């Protein structure tokens, strides 16, 4: 991160100077930012989705230090990034301790409060006006990247009801690419150089994709048959080009018919259907994001019958591969993200 930006974030704001003296919130959010009707219904202050986005679609703010921030909720999607130090939040009643590099995603409607930050603590908030961006979108993006993730998220989730938050730990140590994206976003937002908005939009697309890639769906305690089915789905995910039920029955020392029936019973689709879906997912990713010949992609992902591929592609995605490639050229952030679900 640009050292001058970091120093400016470390410097005390006028609100922080007052909070350092009184240890009470001296809120810089005006009454107009509060949705009074929603606040009355939910019995907690509700920050509307208008105040922060008067001149932008994304707002980046430093959380004011030295005073605890009271319980509230909001009508926009929020990302908390622990740039430096530590912070303690309570989200829907659960205590969450953020360390340097941690990322907390807060869905629309989640309720949270934050203990007072100290001098060396820097918590950065990214606020999104677009209501299409949500934790459900992020989960479904992950699900659509693999039949394994689809099964885990939609059938084996540990929390069947939305948690309204998602925590990424140790990103600073294990996700240097994500940390670099945050640094770029913060620097561009505060420097406001030429084309800053364009760069911010591009980096936000990258950030969401990086978070989706890092997200591991929670898995409930499973039975032996469920564990075996998950192993088979993972085999498909990793070896979709050449994997077969014969190969897996030999590897796992099970009768082929038994393995097929078990897979169908647990997953809800045949092994062949799951394998075809996995290959289609990878074919589409190549079709949308590369200029490689479609015939080459068809072969590389494991299809031997082109007619079968084209029929299944149109059946799953509602268009031909050529049409899909043409439609994916240029889209907004929300369009690009929604295209994944």
C-alpha positions as CSV (number, residue, x, y, z in Angstrom):
1,X,0.0,0.0,0.0
2,X,1.1,3.6,-0.7
3,X,2.9,4.7,2.5
4,X,1.2,8.1,2.4
5,X,-2.3,6.5,2.3
6,X,-1.4,4.3,5.2
7,X,-0.1,7.3,7.2
8,X,-3.3,9.2,6.5
9,X,-5.4,6.3,7.7
10,X,-3.3,6.2,10.9
11,X,-3.8,9.9,11.5
12,X,-6.6,10.9,13.9
13,X,-9.7,12.2,12.3
14,X,-11.7,14.9,14.0
15,X,-14.3,12.3,15.2
16,X,-11.5,10.1,16.6
17,X,-10.0,13.0,18.5
18,X,-13.3,13.6,20.3
19,X,-13.8,9.9,20.9
20,X,-10.3,9.5,22.3
21,X,-11.2,12.1,24.9
22,X,-14.7,10.9,25.8
23,X,-14.7,7.2,24.8
24,X,-18.2,7.7,23.6
25,X,-19.3,7.5,20.0
26,X,-19.4,10.9,18.3
27,X,-21.1,9.6,15.3
28,X,-20.4,11.3,12.0
29,X,-23.5,9.6,10.4
30,X,-26.4,12.1,10.1
31,X,-30.0,11.3,11.0
32,X,-30.8,11.2,7.3
33,X,-28.7,8.0,7.0
34,X,-31.1,6.1,9.4
35,X,-34.2,4.3,8.0
36,X,-36.6,5.2,10.8
37,X,-39.4,2.8,9.7
38,X,-37.0,-0.2,9.4
39,X,-35.3,0.8,12.7
40,X,-38.7,0.8,14.5
41,X,-39.6,-2.6,13.1
42,X,-36.3,-4.3,13.8
43,X,-35.8,-2.4,17.1
44,X,-32.2,-1.6,16.2
45,X,-30.8,1.3,14.1
46,X,-30.9,0.5,10.4
47,X,-28.5,2.5,8.2
48,X,-30.0,3.0,4.7
49,X,-28.4,2.3,1.4
50,X,-28.4,6.0,0.2
51,X,-26.2,8.1,2.4
52,X,-22.8,6.5,1.6
53,X,-23.5,6.1,-2.1
54,X,-24.6,9.6,-3.2
55,X,-21.7,9.8,-5.7
56,X,-20.5,6.3,-6.0
57,X,-21.5,2.6,-6.0
58,X,-18.9,1.5,-3.5
59,X,-17.7,3.4,-0.4
60,X,-14.5,2.7,1.5
61,X,-14.3,4.1,5.1
62,X,-12.0,3.8,8.0
63,X,-13.8,2.7,11.2
64,X,-13.4,5.4,13.8
65,X,-11.4,4.3,16.8
66,X,-11.5,4.8,20.6
67,X,-15.2,4.3,21.3
68,X,-17.4,1.1,21.0
69,X,-19.8,1.3,18.1
70,X,-23.4,0.3,19.1
71,X,-25.5,-2.5,17.7
72,X,-26.9,-1.7,14.3
73,X,-27.7,-3.2,10.9
74,X,-27.7,-1.9,7.3
75,X,-29.3,-2.2,3.9
76,X,-26.1,-2.8,2.0
77,X,-23.5,-5.5,1.8
78,X,-20.4,-4.8,3.8
79,X,-16.8,-6.1,3.9
80,X,-14.7,-5.4,7.0
81,X,-10.9,-5.7,6.4
82,X,-8.5,-5.7,9.3
83,X,-5.7,-3.7,7.8
84,X,-3.6,-3.4,11.0
85,X,-4.0,-4.6,14.6
86,X,-7.1,-6.3,16.0
87,X,-10.8,-5.7,16.4
88,X,-13.6,-7.5,18.3
89,X,-17.1,-7.6,16.7
90,X,-20.3,-9.2,17.7
91,X,-22.3,-10.4,14.7
92,X,-25.8,-11.6,15.4
93,X,-24.7,-12.2,19.0
94,X,-21.5,-14.2,18.2
95,X,-18.1,-12.8,19.2
96,X,-15.6,-12.6,16.4
97,X,-12.0,-11.4,16.9
98,X,-10.4,-10.0,13.8
99,X,-6.6,-10.1,13.4
100,X,-4.4,-8.3,10.9
101,X,-5.4,-9.5,7.4
102,X,-8.7,-11.1,8.4
103,X,-11.8,-10.4,6.3
104,X,-15.4,-10.4,7.5
105,X,-18.3,-10.3,5.1
106,X,-21.6,-8.9,6.5
107,X,-24.8,-9.6,4.6
108,X,-27.7,-7.2,4.2
109,X,-29.7,-7.3,7.5
110,X,-26.9,-8.7,9.7
111,X,-26.7,-7.0,13.1
112,X,-23.3,-6.2,14.6
113,X,-21.5,-4.0,17.1
114,X,-17.8,-3.3,17.5
115,X,-15.7,-2.8,20.6
116,X,-13.5,0.3,20.8
117,X,-10.4,0.1,18.6
118,X,-7.0,1.3,19.9
119,X,-4.4,3.6,18.3
120,X,-2.7,0.8,16.3
121,X,-6.0,-0.7,15.0
122,X,-7.1,0.0,11.5
123,X,-10.4,-1.5,10.3
124,X,-11.4,-0.7,6.8
125,X,-15.1,-1.0,5.6
126,X,-16.1,-1.6,2.0
127,X,-19.7,-0.8,1.4
128,X,-21.6,-2.0,-1.7
129,X,-24.8,-0.3,-2.9
130,X,-25.7,-3.1,-5.4
131,X,-28.2,-5.3,-3.5
132,X,-27.5,-8.1,-5.9
133,X,-24.1,-8.7,-4.1
134,X,-24.7,-10.9,-1.1
135,X,-23.4,-14.0,0.7
136,X,-25.9,-16.1,-1.2
137,X,-24.5,-14.9,-4.5
138,X,-21.0,-15.8,-3.3
139,X,-22.1,-19.2,-2.1
140,X,-23.9,-19.9,-5.4
141,X,-20.9,-18.7,-7.4
142,X,-18.8,-21.4,-5.6
143,X,-21.5,-24.0,-6.1
144,X,-21.6,-23.4,-9.9
145,X,-17.9,-24.0,-10.2
146,X,-18.1,-27.7,-9.4
147,X,-20.6,-30.4,-8.8
148,X,-18.8,-31.1,-5.5
149,X,-19.3,-27.5,-4.2
150,X,-22.9,-27.6,-5.4
151,X,-23.6,-30.7,-3.4
152,X,-21.8,-29.4,-0.3
153,X,-23.5,-26.0,-0.3
154,X,-27.0,-27.0,-1.2
155,X,-27.2,-30.5,0.4
156,X,-24.6,-30.8,3.1
157,X,-24.3,-27.3,4.6
158,X,-23.7,-27.2,8.3
159,X,-25.9,-24.2,8.6
160,X,-29.0,-24.6,6.5
161,X,-30.2,-21.1,7.5
162,X,-28.2,-18.1,6.3
163,X,-25.6,-17.0,8.8
164,X,-25.5,-13.5,7.4
165,X,-21.7,-13.3,7.7
166,X,-18.7,-15.1,6.4
167,X,-15.2,-15.0,8.0
168,X,-11.9,-15.4,6.2
169,X,-9.0,-15.9,8.6
170,X,-5.3,-15.5,8.0
171,X,-5.7,-13.9,4.6
172,X,-2.7,-11.8,5.3
173,X,-0.5,-14.9,5.6
174,X,-2.2,-17.3,3.2
175,X,-3.8,-15.0,0.7
176,X,-1.2,-12.5,-0.5
177,X,-3.2,-11.9,-3.7
178,X,-6.3,-10.9,-1.8
179,X,-4.3,-8.6,0.5
180,X,-2.7,-7.0,-2.6
181,X,-6.2,-6.4,-4.1
182,X,-7.4,-4.7,-0.9
183,X,-4.3,-2.5,-0.9
184,X,-5.0,-1.5,-4.5
185,X,-8.6,-0.7,-3.8
186,X,-7.8,1.4,-0.7
187,X,-5.0,3.3,-2.5
188,X,-7.1,4.0,-5.6
189,X,-10.1,5.1,-3.6
190,X,-8.2,7.6,-1.5
191,X,-5.8,8.9,-4.2
192,X,-8.7,9.4,-6.7
193,X,-6.3,9.6,-9.7
194,X,-7.5,9.4,-13.3
195,X,-9.5,6.2,-14.0
196,X,-9.7,5.4,-10.3
197,X,-13.4,4.4,-10.6
198,X,-12.6,2.0,-13.5
199,X,-9.7,0.4,-11.6
200,X,-11.9,0.1,-8.5
201,X,-14.6,-1.7,-10.4
202,X,-12.1,-4.1,-12.0
203,X,-10.4,-4.8,-8.7
204,X,-13.8,-5.5,-7.0
205,X,-14.5,-8.1,-9.6
206,X,-11.1,-9.7,-8.8
207,X,-11.7,-9.4,-5.1
208,X,-15.1,-11.2,-5.2
209,X,-13.6,-13.9,-7.4
210,X,-10.7,-14.4,-5.0
211,X,-13.0,-14.6,-2.0
212,X,-15.2,-17.2,-3.7
213,X,-12.1,-19.2,-4.6
214,X,-10.9,-19.1,-0.9
215,X,-14.3,-20.0,0.5
216,X,-14.6,-23.6,1.8
217,X,-18.3,-24.6,2.3
218,X,-19.0,-25.9,5.9
219,X,-19.7,-29.6,5.9
220,X,-22.0,-31.4,8.5
221,X,-21.0,-34.6,10.2
222,X,-21.5,-37.2,7.5
223,X,-22.3,-40.9,7.4
224,X,-19.8,-43.4,5.7
225,X,-21.9,-43.4,2.5
226,X,-22.0,-39.6,2.4
227,X,-18.2,-39.4,3.0
228,X,-17.7,-41.9,0.1
229,X,-20.0,-39.9,-2.2
230,X,-18.1,-36.7,-1.4
231,X,-14.8,-38.5,-2.2
232,X,-16.3,-39.6,-5.5
233,X,-17.4,-36.0,-6.3
234,X,-13.9,-34.7,-5.4
235,X,-12.5,-37.3,-7.8
236,X,-14.7,-35.9,-10.5
237,X,-13.7,-32.4,-9.6
238,X,-10.0,-33.2,-9.9
239,X,-10.0,-35.7,-12.8
240,X,-13.0,-34.8,-14.8
241,X,-11.2,-35.2,-18.2
242,X,-10.6,-38.9,-17.9
243,X,-12.3,-40.3,-14.8
244,X,-14.7,-43.2,-15.1
245,X,-16.8,-45.3,-12.7
246,X,-14.7,-48.3,-13.6
247,X,-11.6,-46.5,-12.5
248,X,-13.2,-45.5,-9.2
249,X,-14.6,-48.9,-8.4
250,X,-11.2,-50.3,-8.8
251,X,-9.5,-47.6,-6.7
252,X,-12.0,-47.8,-3.8
253,X,-12.5,-51.6,-4.1
254,X,-16.2,-51.5,-4.5
255,X,-18.5,-53.2,-7.0
256,X,-19.3,-50.9,-9.9
257,X,-23.1,-51.3,-9.6
258,X,-23.0,-50.8,-5.8
259,X,-20.9,-47.6,-6.2
260,X,-23.3,-46.3,-8.9
261,X,-26.4,-46.9,-6.8
262,X,-24.8,-45.4,-3.7
263,X,-23.7,-42.3,-5.7
264,X,-27.2,-41.8,-7.2
265,X,-28.9,-42.3,-3.8
266,X,-26.7,-39.8,-1.9
267,X,-26.1,-37.2,-4.6
268,X,-29.4,-37.3,-6.4
269,X,-28.0,-37.7,-9.8
270,X,-26.2,-40.5,-11.7
271,X,-22.4,-40.6,-11.9
272,X,-22.6,-39.9,-15.6
273,X,-24.8,-36.9,-15.0
274,X,-22.4,-35.4,-12.4
275,X,-19.4,-36.0,-14.7
276,X,-21.2,-34.4,-17.6
277,X,-22.1,-31.3,-15.5
278,X,-18.5,-31.0,-14.3
279,X,-17.2,-31.1,-17.8
280,X,-19.8,-28.5,-19.0
281,X,-18.7,-26.2,-16.1
282,X,-15.1,-26.3,-17.2
283,X,-16.0,-26.0,-20.9
284,X,-18.1,-22.9,-20.3
285,X,-15.3,-21.3,-18.3
286,X,-13.0,-21.7,-21.2
287,X,-15.6,-20.6,-23.7
288,X,-16.3,-17.4,-21.8
289,X,-12.8,-16.5,-20.9
290,X,-10.6,-17.6,-23.8
291,X,-10.5,-17.5,-27.6
292,X,-9.6,-21.1,-28.0
293,X,-11.5,-23.1,-30.6
294,X,-14.6,-24.6,-29.2
295,X,-13.8,-27.9,-30.8
296,X,-10.5,-28.0,-28.9
297,X,-12.2,-27.1,-25.6
298,X,-14.8,-29.9,-26.1
299,X,-12.0,-32.5,-26.5
300,X,-9.9,-31.1,-23.7
301,X,-12.6,-31.3,-21.1
302,X,-13.3,-35.0,-21.9
303,X,-16.2,-35.0,-24.4
304,X,-15.8,-37.5,-27.3
305,X,-19.2,-36.8,-28.9
306,X,-19.6,-33.2,-30.2
307,X,-23.4,-33.5,-30.8
308,X,-23.9,-34.7,-27.2
309,X,-21.8,-31.8,-25.9
310,X,-23.8,-29.2,-27.9
311,X,-27.1,-30.6,-26.8
312,X,-26.2,-30.8,-23.1
313,X,-24.6,-27.3,-23.2
314,X,-27.8,-25.7,-24.6
315,X,-29.9,-27.7,-22.1
316,X,-27.8,-26.5,-19.1
317,X,-27.0,-22.9,-20.1
318,X,-29.9,-22.0,-22.4
319,X,-27.7,-21.0,-25.4
320,X,-25.1,-22.4,-27.7
321,X,-21.4,-22.2,-26.9
322,X,-20.9,-19.6,-29.7
323,X,-23.8,-17.4,-28.4
324,X,-22.4,-17.7,-24.8
325,X,-19.0,-16.5,-25.9
326,X,-20.5,-13.5,-27.7
327,X,-22.6,-12.6,-24.7
328,X,-19.8,-12.7,-22.2
329,X,-17.6,-9.9,-23.7
330,X,-18.2,-6.9,-21.5
331,X,-20.4,-6.7,-18.4
332,X,-20.8,-4.7,-15.3
333,X,-19.6,-5.9,-11.9
334,X,-23.1,-7.1,-10.9
335,X,-23.7,-8.7,-14.4
336,X,-20.4,-10.5,-14.3
337,X,-21.1,-11.9,-10.8
338,X,-24.7,-12.8,-11.6
339,X,-23.5,-14.6,-14.7
340,X,-21.8,-17.1,-12.3
341,X,-25.1,-18.3,-10.7
